[in-house]
Amino acid sequence: MLQATIQSSFPAAAIEASDCYQVRIDGQPVFVYECQGAGYAVLSGSGTITIEIETKDCFLEAVVRPLRHGITPTQGAEAGKVLRFEIEAPAKLSVEFDGDIRTPLFIWINPPETEVRPDPADPTVRYYKGGEVHHAGEIRLQDGETLYIEEGAVVHGRVTADGASHIAVRGRGILDGSLWRENEGAKKYAMMLPARCNGVTIEGITVVDGPTWHLVPTACSNVRIENVNVLTFAGTGDGIDIVGCEDVTVENVFVRSKDDCIAIKAVDYFHKAGCRDVKRVRVSRSVFFNAEWGNALEIGYETRAETISDIEFSDCDIIHCQFEGYESGGTFTIHNGDRAVVQNVLYSNIRVEASEEKLVDIKIQFSQYSRDTERGQVRNIRFRDIAITGGLLPVSIIRGYDGAHMIDGVTFSGISYLGEPLTSTNAAKMVVELSKNVRFEQ
């Protein structure tokens, strides 16, 4: 067994702990925050660790997701209120008791930091110390600046940048947007909005409870988002929106969002930077929990550019994609509502634990979000090694707009439901209209 290395700090006394959950890691208490009833614990570490969870109320059963970890927790003898299991850290987990997915416990264990902490005295560093609550307002980064949020720090504020180069947001602390509930004027603000920037790094932090979209790189290039956690219950609280960007890497993130978890767009809602093309986006090794609205992995609806191309989602876990009820929600979705040519998209090695509305929803359409008069194109979309491991198999829809705007080239290979291969549109419960070259390969 590996020797575990765990790092965690308690926040200031002004932050109230969850009254539903207590967590111990290898016997040591870990602070559990609360957000809209859900609990979350944030730490960093590596090696084999033992997690013990004590709940306020008794429970009969518990599930630890993603299921690929193969965790079979054991209940203690403490009147059905204690759960124990081992995990190899780092890991990002959702622990759900008696089927309650509204108020689960999230345990996010990031890898230890490899970079040296910046010097708080450095004039290019905005340093927020752990164990304190900071009311920062807008933090506007300039060329070469680093925002560092130390573990145990809670920063109430938002982060912006315009035209900056080589900026970074790092640390293991929390950027909290909950004060918007007391400030009507803050409801329109994204939590993190770097615009027209080159060289953006967002690493290690947790972003919670903002009023609208959370991480929104816009018209940027060379963006890296890694080891980040996003938790939001707002009705339009997208997790990560990649807007008119190129050369973007998203890796090892956890997003629980009531709206889109990941959305790739070309639009100028938040910044008048123009609707630039989107190129070369990679999302990998991440966990997504899509609640009642929106989609898990979305391209669209706003596609006001010439091309959105070379997009890859790989080695991810969709632990929930809840039922929306407005006929637009889904797990793998491309909603081309404007003029763009959306092409060369790959979904690979993805595990879907629960998809309650549509599994695949690919459409060229005119929607409430459309602004372009010309409809676009969708072509060369590939699904490879997709496993639906639980729940009912939902319907899928592939639908073009008309004879001049058809979906062209959608390939499925290695698609399975509860271990059984899906080898045809009928087996996959798939409706195909105004489309061509839709194939299932062995």
C-alpha positions as CSV (number, residue, x, y, z in Angstrom):
1,M,0.0,0.0,0.0
2,L,1.3,3.4,-0.9
3,Q,1.9,5.9,1.9
4,A,-0.8,8.6,1.6
5,T,0.1,12.2,1.5
6,I,-2.8,14.5,2.3
7,Q,-2.9,18.3,2.5
8,S,-5.9,20.2,3.8
9,S,-6.6,23.4,5.7
10,F,-9.6,24.6,7.7
11,P,-11.1,27.9,6.6
12,A,-11.8,30.8,8.9
13,A,-14.3,30.4,11.7
14,A,-16.7,32.7,9.7
15,I,-17.4,29.8,7.3
16,E,-20.0,27.3,8.6
17,A,-19.4,23.7,8.1
18,S,-22.0,21.4,6.6
19,D,-24.5,20.1,9.2
20,C,-25.2,17.0,7.2
21,Y,-21.7,15.5,6.8
22,Q,-18.5,14.9,8.7
23,V,-15.5,13.5,6.9
24,R,-12.3,12.0,8.2
25,I,-9.3,11.1,6.0
26,D,-7.1,8.4,7.6
27,G,-8.7,9.4,10.9
28,Q,-8.1,13.1,10.5
29,P,-11.0,15.5,10.2
30,V,-11.5,17.4,7.0
31,F,-13.6,20.5,6.7
32,V,-16.9,20.0,4.8
33,Y,-18.4,23.1,3.1
34,E,-22.0,23.5,2.2
35,C,-23.6,24.7,-1.0
36,Q,-27.4,24.6,-1.5
37,G,-27.6,21.6,0.7
38,A,-24.8,19.6,-0.9
39,G,-21.6,19.1,1.0
40,Y,-18.1,19.3,-0.5
41,A,-14.6,18.6,0.9
42,V,-11.6,20.0,-1.0
43,L,-8.1,18.6,-0.4
44,S,-5.0,17.4,-2.2
45,G,-3.1,14.2,-1.9
46,S,-1.8,11.0,-3.3
47,G,-1.6,7.3,-2.3
48,T,-4.1,5.0,-0.7
49,I,-6.4,6.7,1.8
50,T,-9.3,5.7,4.0
51,I,-12.3,7.9,3.9
52,E,-14.9,7.8,6.7
53,I,-18.2,9.7,6.3
54,E,-20.6,10.4,9.2
55,T,-24.0,11.5,8.2
56,K,-26.6,13.5,10.2
57,D,-29.4,11.1,9.3
58,C,-29.4,7.3,9.0
59,F,-29.2,5.8,5.6
60,L,-29.8,2.4,4.1
61,E,-27.4,2.4,1.1
62,A,-24.8,4.6,-0.5
63,V,-23.2,4.8,-3.9
64,V,-19.7,6.2,-4.7
65,R,-19.3,7.6,-8.2
66,P,-17.7,7.4,-10.7
67,L,-18.5,3.7,-10.6
68,R,-15.3,2.8,-12.5
69,H,-13.4,3.1,-9.2
70,G,-15.3,-0.1,-8.1
71,I,-15.8,1.1,-4.6
72,T,-17.9,-1.0,-2.3
73,P,-18.3,1.0,0.9
74,T,-18.9,-0.6,4.2
75,Q,-21.3,0.8,6.8
76,G,-20.2,1.1,10.4
77,A,-22.1,-0.1,13.4
78,E,-23.0,3.5,14.4
79,A,-26.7,3.2,13.8
80,G,-26.5,3.4,10.0
81,K,-24.7,6.8,10.0
82,V,-21.1,6.0,9.1
83,L,-19.6,4.9,5.7
84,R,-16.0,3.8,5.1
85,F,-14.0,3.0,2.0
86,E,-10.6,3.2,0.5
87,I,-9.6,5.2,-2.6
88,E,-6.4,5.8,-4.5
89,A,-5.8,9.6,-4.5
90,P,-6.1,11.8,-6.4
91,A,-9.8,11.3,-7.1
92,K,-13.0,13.3,-7.6
93,L,-16.0,11.6,-6.0
94,S,-19.7,12.0,-5.6
95,V,-21.2,10.1,-2.6
96,E,-24.9,9.6,-2.7
97,F,-27.1,8.3,0.1
98,D,-30.4,6.5,-0.5
99,G,-30.6,7.8,-4.1
100,D,-30.6,11.5,-3.1
101,I,-28.7,13.3,-5.8
102,R,-29.9,16.7,-4.8
103,T,-27.8,16.9,-1.7
104,P,-24.8,14.5,-2.2
105,L,-21.4,14.8,-0.7
106,F,-18.6,15.6,-3.1
107,I,-15.0,14.7,-2.1
108,W,-12.5,16.3,-4.4
109,I,-8.9,15.2,-3.9
110,N,-6.6,17.0,-6.3
111,P,-3.0,16.0,-6.9
112,P,-0.5,17.8,-4.8
113,E,0.9,21.1,-6.2
114,T,4.0,20.6,-8.2
115,E,4.8,24.3,-8.8
116,V,6.4,26.3,-6.0
117,R,3.9,28.7,-4.4
118,P,4.4,32.2,-5.6
119,D,5.9,34.9,-3.3
120,P,3.1,37.0,-1.8
121,A,5.4,40.0,-1.9
122,D,5.9,39.6,-5.7
123,P,4.1,42.6,-7.3
124,T,2.8,40.3,-10.1
125,V,1.1,38.1,-7.6
126,R,-2.4,38.5,-6.1
127,Y,-2.1,36.2,-3.0
128,Y,-5.1,35.2,-0.9
129,K,-4.0,33.6,2.3
130,G,-5.6,30.4,3.7
131,G,-7.7,30.3,6.8
132,E,-9.3,33.6,5.9
133,V,-12.4,34.9,4.1
134,H,-11.7,37.6,1.5
135,H,-14.2,40.0,0.0
136,A,-12.3,40.8,-3.2
137,G,-14.9,42.1,-5.7
138,E,-13.5,42.1,-9.2
139,I,-10.0,40.8,-9.5
140,R,-8.7,42.1,-12.9
141,L,-5.5,40.4,-14.1
142,Q,-2.9,42.1,-16.3
143,D,0.0,40.7,-18.3
144,G,2.1,38.1,-16.5
145,E,0.1,38.2,-13.3
146,T,-0.9,35.2,-11.1
147,L,-3.9,35.0,-8.8
148,Y,-3.1,32.5,-6.0
149,I,-5.8,31.2,-3.7
150,E,-4.3,29.2,-0.9
151,E,-6.0,26.1,0.5
152,G,-8.4,27.1,3.2
153,A,-9.0,30.5,1.6
154,V,-12.5,31.5,0.5
155,V,-12.5,34.4,-1.9
156,H,-15.8,36.2,-2.6
157,G,-15.4,37.7,-6.0
158,R,-14.9,37.2,-9.7
159,V,-11.9,37.2,-12.0
160,T,-11.5,39.1,-15.3
161,A,-8.8,39.9,-17.8
162,D,-8.9,41.6,-21.2
163,G,-6.1,41.3,-23.7
164,A,-3.6,39.9,-21.2
165,S,-0.8,37.4,-21.9
166,H,0.5,34.7,-19.7
167,I,-1.9,34.9,-16.7
168,A,-2.6,32.2,-14.2
169,V,-5.2,31.4,-11.5
170,R,-3.7,28.8,-9.1
171,G,-4.0,27.2,-5.7
172,R,-6.3,24.9,-3.8
173,G,-8.7,27.5,-2.4
174,I,-12.3,28.5,-3.2
175,L,-13.7,31.2,-5.4
176,D,-17.2,31.7,-4.1
177,G,-19.9,33.6,-6.0
178,S,-22.7,33.2,-3.5
179,L,-22.9,36.9,-2.5
180,W,-24.9,37.5,-5.7
181,R,-27.9,36.3,-3.8
182,E,-27.6,39.5,-1.8
183,N,-26.6,41.7,-4.7
184,E,-28.9,42.1,-7.6
185,G,-26.2,43.8,-9.7
186,A,-23.9,40.8,-9.5
187,K,-26.4,38.5,-11.2
188,K,-25.1,39.2,-14.7
189,Y,-21.4,38.5,-14.0
190,A,-19.5,35.4,-15.0
191,M,-17.2,34.0,-12.3
192,M,-14.1,33.9,-14.4
193,L,-13.9,35.8,-17.7
194,P,-10.5,36.1,-19.4
195,A,-11.2,37.7,-22.8
196,R,-8.8,38.1,-25.8
197,C,-6.0,36.6,-23.7
198,N,-3.1,34.4,-24.9
199,G,-1.7,32.0,-22.4
200,V,-4.3,31.3,-19.6
201,T,-3.8,28.8,-16.8
202,I,-6.5,27.9,-14.3
203,E,-5.3,25.1,-12.0
204,G,-6.4,23.5,-8.8
205,I,-9.1,25.9,-7.5
206,T,-12.7,25.3,-6.7
207,V,-15.4,27.6,-8.1
208,V,-18.8,27.5,-6.4
209,D,-22.3,29.0,-6.5
210,G,-22.0,31.8,-9.1
211,P,-25.1,33.4,-10.6
212,T,-24.5,32.4,-14.2
213,W,-21.7,30.9,-16.4
214,H,-18.6,30.1,-14.3
215,L,-15.3,29.5,-16.3
216,V,-15.7,31.5,-19.5
217,P,-12.5,31.9,-21.6
218,T,-13.6,34.1,-24.5
219,A,-11.7,34.7,-27.7
220,C,-8.6,33.3,-26.0
221,S,-5.7,31.1,-27.2
222,N,-3.5,28.6,-25.4
223,V,-5.8,27.9,-22.4
224,R,-5.2,25.2,-19.8
225,I,-7.9,24.3,-17.3
226,E,-6.7,21.5,-15.0
227,N,-7.7,20.0,-11.6
228,V,-10.6,22.4,-11.2
229,N,-13.9,21.8,-9.4
230,V,-17.1,23.6,-10.3
231,L,-20.3,23.4,-8.2
232,T,-23.4,25.4,-9.2
233,F,-27.1,25.2,-8.6
234,A,-28.1,28.4,-10.6
235,G,-30.6,28.0,-13.4
236,T,-28.1,29.2,-16.0
237,G,-25.0,28.2,-14.1
238,D,-22.9,26.6,-16.9
239,G,-19.7,25.0,-15.6
240,I,-17.1,25.7,-18.3
241,D,-18.0,27.7,-21.5
242,I,-15.3,27.8,-24.2
243,V,-16.2,30.7,-26.4
244,G,-14.5,31.5,-29.6
245,C,-11.2,30.0,-28.4
246,E,-8.4,27.9,-29.9
247,D,-5.9,25.5,-28.4
248,V,-7.7,24.7,-25.2
249,T,-7.0,21.8,-22.8
250,V,-9.4,20.8,-20.0
251,E,-8.2,18.0,-17.9
252,N,-9.1,16.3,-14.6
253,V,-12.0,18.6,-13.7
254,F,-15.2,17.9,-11.8
255,V,-18.3,19.9,-12.9
256,R,-21.7,19.7,-11.2
257,S,-24.0,22.1,-13.0
258,K,-27.7,22.7,-13.3
259,D,-27.1,23.9,-16.9
260,D,-24.4,22.8,-19.4
261,C,-21.3,21.2,-17.8
262,I,-19.1,21.9,-20.8
263,A,-20.4,24.2,-23.6
264,I,-18.4,25.1,-26.7
265,K,-19.7,28.3,-28.3
266,A,-19.1,31.2,-30.6
267,V,-21.0,34.2,-29.2
268,D,-20.4,37.6,-27.7
269,Y,-22.8,37.6,-24.7
270,F,-20.3,38.5,-22.1
271,H,-17.6,40.4,-24.0
272,K,-17.7,42.2,-27.3
273,A,-14.6,40.3,-28.6
274,G,-16.3,39.1,-31.7
275,C,-17.5,35.6,-32.6
276,R,-14.2,33.9,-33.4
277,D,-13.8,30.4,-34.7
278,V,-13.2,27.6,-32.3
279,K,-10.3,25.2,-32.9
280,R,-8.5,22.4,-31.2
281,V,-10.3,21.8,-27.9
282,R,-9.4,18.8,-25.8
283,V,-11.5,17.7,-22.7
284,S,-10.2,14.6,-20.9
285,R,-10.1,12.6,-17.6
286,S,-13.0,14.5,-16.1
287,V,-16.2,13.9,-14.3
288,F,-19.5,15.5,-15.1
289,F,-22.8,15.8,-13.3
290,N,-25.5,17.5,-15.4
291,A,-28.5,18.4,-13.3
292,E,-32.0,19.3,-14.5
293,W,-31.3,21.8,-17.2
294,G,-28.9,21.9,-20.2
295,N,-26.5,19.2,-21.4
296,A,-23.5,17.3,-20.3
297,L,-21.1,17.8,-23.2
298,E,-22.5,20.5,-25.5
299,I,-21.5,22.3,-28.7
300,G,-23.9,25.1,-29.3
301,Y,-26.5,26.5,-29.4
302,E,-24.7,29.7,-30.3
303,T,-22.4,28.9,-33.2
304,R,-21.9,32.4,-34.8
305,A,-18.6,31.7,-36.5
306,E,-17.3,30.1,-39.7
307,T,-16.0,26.9,-38.1
308,I,-16.0,25.0,-34.9
309,S,-13.6,22.2,-35.4
310,D,-11.2,19.6,-34.0
311,I,-12.9,19.0,-30.7
312,E,-12.2,15.9,-28.6
313,F,-13.8,14.6,-25.4
314,S,-12.0,11.5,-24.0
315,D,-11.7,9.3,-21.0
316,C,-14.6,11.0,-19.1
317,D,-17.3,9.9,-16.7
318,I,-20.9,11.2,-17.0
319,I,-22.2,10.2,-13.6
320,H,-25.6,11.9,-14.1
321,C,-27.5,13.6,-17.0
322,Q,-30.8,14.4,-15.4
323,F,-34.2,14.7,-17.2
324,E,-34.8,18.2,-18.4
325,G,-38.3,18.0,-19.9
326,Y,-37.9,20.7,-22.5
327,E,-36.8,18.4,-25.3
328,S,-33.3,20.0,-25.6
329,G,-31.3,18.2,-22.9
330,G,-28.9,15.4,-23.6
331,T,-25.5,13.8,-22.8
332,F,-23.7,14.2,-26.1
333,T,-25.2,17.2,-27.9
334,I,-24.4,19.4,-30.9
335,H,-27.0,22.1,-31.4
336,N,-25.9,24.1,-34.4
337,G,-28.2,27.1,-34.3
338,D,-26.3,29.5,-36.5
339,R,-24.0,29.5,-39.5
340,A,-20.9,27.6,-38.4
341,V,-19.6,24.4,-39.9
342,V,-19.2,22.1,-36.9
343,Q,-16.8,19.3,-37.9
344,N,-14.2,16.8,-36.8
345,V,-15.6,16.0,-33.3
346,L,-14.5,12.9,-31.4
347,Y,-16.1,11.3,-28.3
348,S,-13.9,8.5,-27.1
349,N,-13.7,6.2,-24.1
350,I,-16.6,7.7,-22.1
351,R,-18.6,6.0,-19.4
352,V,-22.3,7.1,-19.0
353,E,-23.8,6.0,-15.7
354,A,-27.2,7.6,-16.0
355,S,-28.7,9.5,-19.0
356,E,-32.3,10.3,-18.4
357,E,-33.2,12.3,-21.5
358,K,-31.4,12.0,-24.9
359,L,-28.1,10.2,-25.2
360,V,-27.1,11.8,-28.5
361,D,-28.8,14.9,-29.8
362,I,-27.2,16.4,-33.0
363,K,-29.2,19.0,-34.8
364,I,-29.0,21.8,-37.2
365,Q,-31.8,24.1,-36.3
366,F,-33.3,27.6,-35.8
367,S,-33.7,28.1,-32.0
368,Q,-34.5,30.9,-29.6
369,Y,-30.7,31.6,-29.4
370,S,-30.2,31.8,-33.2
371,R,-29.1,35.1,-34.7
372,D,-27.6,34.2,-38.1
373,T,-30.0,33.9,-41.0
374,E,-28.0,31.2,-42.6
375,R,-28.0,27.7,-41.2
376,G,-24.8,25.8,-40.7
377,Q,-23.4,22.3,-41.3
378,V,-22.4,19.4,-39.1
379,R,-20.1,16.7,-40.4
380,N,-17.5,14.1,-39.4
381,I,-18.7,13.3,-35.9
382,R,-17.3,10.1,-34.3
383,F,-18.3,8.1,-31.2
384,R,-15.8,5.5,-30.1
385,D,-15.9,3.2,-27.1
386,I,-18.9,4.7,-25.3
387,A,-20.4,2.6,-22.5
388,I,-23.8,3.2,-21.0
389,T,-23.5,1.4,-17.7
390,G,-26.8,2.2,-15.9
391,G,-30.3,3.5,-16.2
392,L,-32.7,3.1,-19.1
393,L,-31.4,3.6,-22.7
394,P,-32.7,6.9,-23.8
395,V,-33.7,7.9,-27.3
396,S,-31.1,9.7,-29.6
397,I,-31.9,12.1,-32.4
398,I,-29.8,13.1,-35.4
399,R,-31.6,15.7,-37.5
400,G,-30.6,18.1,-40.2
401,Y,-32.4,21.3,-41.1
402,D,-33.2,20.7,-44.8
403,G,-31.7,19.2,-48.0
404,A,-29.0,21.8,-48.1
405,H,-28.1,21.5,-44.4
406,M,-27.9,17.9,-43.6
407,I,-25.9,16.1,-40.9
408,D,-23.2,14.3,-42.9
409,G,-21.0,11.6,-41.4
410,V,-21.7,10.3,-37.9
411,T,-19.9,7.1,-37.0
412,F,-20.4,4.8,-34.0
413,S,-18.0,2.1,-33.0
414,G,-17.7,0.2,-29.7
415,I,-21.0,1.6,-28.3
416,S,-22.6,-0.6,-25.6
417,Y,-25.6,-0.5,-23.2
418,L,-25.2,-2.6,-20.0
419,G,-22.4,-4.5,-21.7
420,E,-24.4,-5.3,-24.9
421,P,-23.2,-3.8,-28.2
422,L,-25.4,-1.4,-30.0
423,T,-24.9,-2.1,-33.7
424,S,-27.8,-0.2,-35.4
425,T,-30.0,2.8,-35.2
426,N,-32.9,0.6,-34.1
427,A,-30.9,-1.0,-31.3
428,A,-29.7,2.4,-30.2
429,K,-33.2,3.9,-30.2
430,M,-32.0,6.5,-32.6
431,V,-34.1,8.7,-34.8
432,V,-32.3,9.9,-38.0
433,E,-33.7,12.5,-40.3
434,L,-32.2,14.8,-43.0
435,S,-28.9,13.1,-42.4
436,K,-26.5,10.9,-44.4
437,N,-23.6,8.6,-43.8
438,V,-24.7,7.6,-40.3
439,R,-22.9,4.3,-39.6
440,F,-22.4,1.7,-36.9
441,E,-19.1,-0.1,-37.2
442,Q,-18.0,-3.3,-35.4
